Amino acid sequence: MRLTRTPVRLTKTPVRLAKTLVKLAETPVRLTSTGWGALVGGAVLVAVGYAFGYGEAAALGAVCLLAVVGAVLWAVPAPVLRVERVVPGRVRRGDPAEAVVVLGNTGTRTRRGLRVVERDVVVEVPALRGGAAHEVRYALPTGRRGRVEVGPVRVERGDPLGLVRRTRVYGGSERLLVRPRVRELAVLAGGRVRHGEGPVSGGADDGAAFHALRAYVLGDDLRRVHWRSTARTGTLMVRQTADVPLPLTTLVLDTRRASYGSAEEFEVAVECAASVAYAAARSRFPVRVVSEAGVVLAGGGDGEAVLDALAVVRWSRAGGGASFEGLERHRGGGVLVVVTGAEGGGSGGVARLRGRFDRVSVVCVGGGGARVGGEVGEVRVSSVDELAVVWRREVAG
């Protein structure tokens, strides 16, 4: 096509277009790469056409600019939508998790060009007729343990030419707690029975241990009558019980960065600690978890609370040995389990605590599924699955 040089008279159109672009910058509308190309190309063609008198070039540039303005006018009106989202509260590391978003068109007009954007995930939404709804599902990241921030729902609407996109935010942020994986383990029981000095009771409290037989007193629960002794002695006899203090499981998790060869080894250590503590808490034994940063869980007996507490544990740059602060003064017996890395010294610093607990065991991450003999029981594992195998021998031990 041969361009002819024709005189072009300057009008107010460029000024109006400039004002429109200024308003565009103030609206929640953004240009796509195609839109920026049309905008810049149109401005260049208009400038060249006016400067050199090429009417065809100026007309083509004006069409590009008008296309951008038309796309903005298309996308600026916000669709009337009802947006609901459901995010799971807790999930174990590596398990699949999905967010479910329901978009409902509460208007009367059909809405096209919608899509849901969450981080790097973009889900296209088909045309929504008036009064219709559509469900959108997208995966949430669960590869790393901790709290995952799931931002508010972002719904984008674009024009048919793909020049602009208008983003609108619905709702607020939510959190997904990614907890450590656990394996089924047996409870590591203590070696001494401690209910002999407990408070004596004649009631029928659950968890109380048999203490002695005594003569019936008016007001005793008839369910506690020991009929065989009553028949033998000729006197109504009842069982007398004693409260049984449950053994405390103390778990020390070594969180020093220098104790582990990699971040994955530390994750294995957290999973091992979670498996041991969860097994005790599931059996309704009190559990106390400590680390260099302080107390992670103080005497809890809830397995879900154990997993929640260990979900947010991070490794530290602390030096020296593993933290046994306060354990040297422990006199309550129970079980002590230390979880550390191959570089953390193993059971070297634990032997002095042997007399404070009924049973002491060390789990060393970075080994090969073996048990190391010595004054303190030590198992070396490279995964939580190996711990499930070796732990059976440790419990039987």
Residue pairs with C-beta under 8 A, 6 or more apart in sequence:
1 56
3 54
3 56
3 57
4 54
4 55
4 56
5 52
5 53
5 54
6 53
6 54
6 55
7 53
8 49
8 50
8 53
8 55
8 58
10 50
13 62
14 46
17 65
17 69
20 69
20 72
21 39
24 72
27 72
27 76
27 166
28 166
28 167
28 168
29 72
29 75
29 76
29 164
29 165
29 166
30 164
30 165
30 166
30 167
31 39
31 68
31 163
31 164
32 158
32 162
32 163
32 164
32 165
34 161
34 162
34 163
35 68
35 71
35 162
35 163
35 164
38 64
38 65
38 67
38 68
38 163
39 64
39 65
39 68
41 61
41 64
42 60
42 61
42 62
42 63
42 64
42 65
42 67
42 68
43 61
43 65
44 61
45 57
45 58
45 60
45 61
45 64
46 57
46 58
46 61
46 62
46 65
47 61
48 54
48 57
48 58
48 61
49 55
49 56
49 57
49 58
49 59
49 60
49 61
50 58
67 161
67 163
68 163
68 164
70 159
71 159
71 161
71 163
71 164
72 164
74 159
74 160
74 164
75 113
75 157
75 158
75 159
75 164
75 165
75 166
76 166
78 157
78 166
78 168
79 105
79 107
79 111
79 114
79 157
80 105
80 106
80 107
81 103
81 104
81 105
81 106
81 111
81 155
81 170
82 102
82 103
82 104
82 105
82 106
82 133
83 101
83 102
83 103
83 104
83 153
83 155
83 170
83 171
84 101
84 102
84 104
85 99
85 100
85 101
85 102
85 153
85 171
85 174
86 99
86 100
87 99
87 140
87 150
87 174
87 176
88 97
88 98
88 140
88 176
89 176
89 177
90 176
90 177
90 179
90 307
90 308
91 97
91 140
91 142
91 176
91 177
91 178
91 179
92 142
92 178
92 179
92 180
92 181
92 182
93 142
93 143
93 144
93 145
93 178
93 179
93 180
93 181
93 267
93 271
94 142
94 143
94 181
95 142
96 139
96 142
97 139
97 140
97 142
97 176
98 137
98 138
98 139
98 140
99 118
99 137
99 138
99 140
99 150
100 135
100 136
100 137
101 116
101 135
101 136
101 137
101 138
101 153
102 133
102 134
102 135
102 136
103 114
103 116
103 125
103 128
103 133
103 134
103 135
103 136
103 155
104 132
104 133
105 111
105 128
105 129
105 130
105 131
105 132
105 133
106 131
107 130
108 130
108 131
109 130
110 127
110 128
110 129
110 130
111 127
111 128
111 157
112 127
112 128
112 160
113 157
113 158
113 159
113 160
114 124
114 125
114 128
114 155
114 156
114 157
115 122
115 123
115 124
115 125
115 155
115 156
115 158
116 122
116 123
116 125
116 136
116 138
116 153
116 154
116 155
116 156
117 123
117 154
117 155
117 156
117 167
118 138
118 150
118 151
118 153
118 154
119 151
121 138
121 139
123 136
123 137
123 138
125 134
125 136
126 134
128 134
140 148
140 150
140 176
141 148
142 148
142 176
142 178
144 178
145 178
145 179
145 180
145 267
145 270
145 311
146 177
146 178
146 311
146 312
146 314
147 175
147 176
147 177
147 178
147 311
147 312
148 175
148 176
148 177
148 178
149 173
149 175
150 173
150 174
150 175
150 176
151 173
152 169
152 170
152 171
152 172
152 173
153 169
153 170
153 171
154 167
154 168
154 169
154 170
155 167
155 168
155 170
156 165
156 166
156 167
156 168
157 165
157 166
157 168
158 164
158 165
158 166
177 308
177 311
178 311
179 274
179 307
179 308
179 310
179 311
180 267
180 270
180 271
180 273
180 274
180 307
180 310
180 311
181 271
181 274
181 384
182 271
182 274
182 275
182 278
182 307
182 384
183 271
183 275
183 384
183 385
183 387
183 388
184 279
184 388
185 275
185 276
185 278
185 279
185 387
185 388
185 391
185 395
186 279
186 391
186 392
186 395
187 249
187 279
187 280
187 283
187 285
187 395
188 249
188 276
188 279
188 280
188 335
188 337
188 359
188 361
188 391
188 394
188 395
189 247
189 335
189 359
189 395
190 247
190 333
190 334
190 335
190 357
190 358
190 359
191 358
191 359
192 333
192 358
194 244
194 245
194 247
194 333
195 209
195 242
195 243
195 244
195 245
196 242
198 209
198 242
198 243
198 244
198 245
199 242
199 243
200 211
200 240
200 241
200 242
201 208
201 240
201 241
201 242
201 243
202 214
202 217
202 220
202 221
202 224
202 238
202 239
202 240
202 241
203 221
203 224
203 241
204 221
204 223
204 224
204 241
205 241
205 243
207 243
207 244
207 246
208 241
208 242
208 243
208 244
209 241
209 242
209 243
209 244
210 239
210 240
210 241
210 242
211 239
211 240
211 241
211 242
212 240
213 226
213 229
213 237
213 238
213 239
213 240
214 237
214 238
214 240
215 235
215 236
215 237
215 238
216 225
216 235
216 236
216 237
216 238
217 238
220 238
221 238
224 238
224 239
225 236
225 237
225 238
225 239
226 237
226 238
226 239
229 237
230 236
230 237
246 284
246 285
246 286
247 285
247 333
247 334
247 335
247 358
248 285
248 286
248 287
248 288
248 299
248 332
248 333
248 334
248 335
249 276
249 277
249 280
249 285
249 286
249 287
249 288
249 334
249 335
249 337
250 288
250 290
250 327
250 330
250 334
250 335
250 336
250 337
250 357
251 273
251 276
251 277
251 287
251 288
251 289
251 290
251 336
251 337
251 338
251 339
252 290
252 291
252 322
252 323
252 324
252 327
252 336
252 337
252 338
252 339
253 269
253 270
253 273
253 289
253 290
253 291
253 296
253 310
253 313
253 339
254 269
254 291
254 292
254 322
254 323
254 338
254 339
254 340
254 341
254 344
255 266
255 291
255 292
255 293
255 313
255 314
255 315
255 316
255 318
256 292
256 315
256 316
256 317
256 318
256 319
256 322
256 341
256 344
257 266
257 315
257 316
257 317
258 319
258 343
258 344
259 322
259 340
259 341
259 342
259 343
259 344
259 345
260 266
260 269
260 315
260 341
260 342
260 343
260 344
260 365
260 366
261 341
261 342
261 343
261 366
263 315
265 341
265 342
265 365
265 366
266 315
266 341
266 365
268 365
268 381
268 382
268 383
268 384
269 339
269 340
269 341
269 363
269 365
270 310
270 313
271 384
272 339
272 363
272 365
272 381
272 384
272 387
273 289
273 310
273 337
273 339
273 363
274 306
274 307
274 310
275 384
275 387
275 388
276 337
276 339
276 363
276 391
277 287
277 289
277 297
277 306
277 310
278 303
278 306
278 307
280 287
280 335
281 287
281 300
281 301
281 302
281 303
281 305
281 306
282 303
284 301
285 301
286 299
286 300
286 301
287 297
287 299
287 300
287 301
287 306
288 295
288 297
288 298
288 299
288 300
289 295
289 296
289 297
289 306
289 309
289 310
290 296
290 323
290 325
291 313
291 316
291 323
292 316
292 318
292 322
292 323
293 316
293 318
296 309
296 310
296 313
297 305
297 306
297 309
297 310
300 306
300 309
321 344
321 345
321 349
322 338
322 340
322 344
322 345
322 349
324 349
324 350
324 353
327 336
327 353
327 356
328 352
328 353
328 356
330 353
330 356
330 357
331 356
333 357
333 358
334 357
334 358
335 357
335 358
335 359
335 360
335 361
336 350
336 353
336 356
336 357
336 359
336 360
336 361
337 360
337 361
337 362
337 363
338 347
338 350
338 360
338 361
338 362
338 363
339 362
339 363
339 365
340 346
340 362
340 363
340 364
340 365
341 364
341 365
341 366
342 364
342 365
342 366
342 367
342 380
343 366
344 364
346 362
346 364
346 372
346 378
347 362
347 364
347 372
347 374
347 375
347 376
347 378
350 360
350 362
350 376
351 375
351 376
353 360
354 360
354 375
354 376
359 377
360 376
360 377
361 376
361 377
361 378
361 379
361 394
362 376
362 377
362 378
362 379
363 378
363 379
363 381
363 387
364 372
364 378
364 379
364 380
364 381
365 380
365 381
365 382
366 380
366 382
367 379
367 380
367 381
367 382
368 380
368 381
368 382
368 386
369 380
369 381
369 382
369 386
369 389
369 390
370 379
370 380
370 390
371 377
371 378
371 379
371 380
371 390
371 393
371 394
372 378
372 379
372 380
377 394
377 397
379 387
379 390
379 391
379 394
381 387
381 390
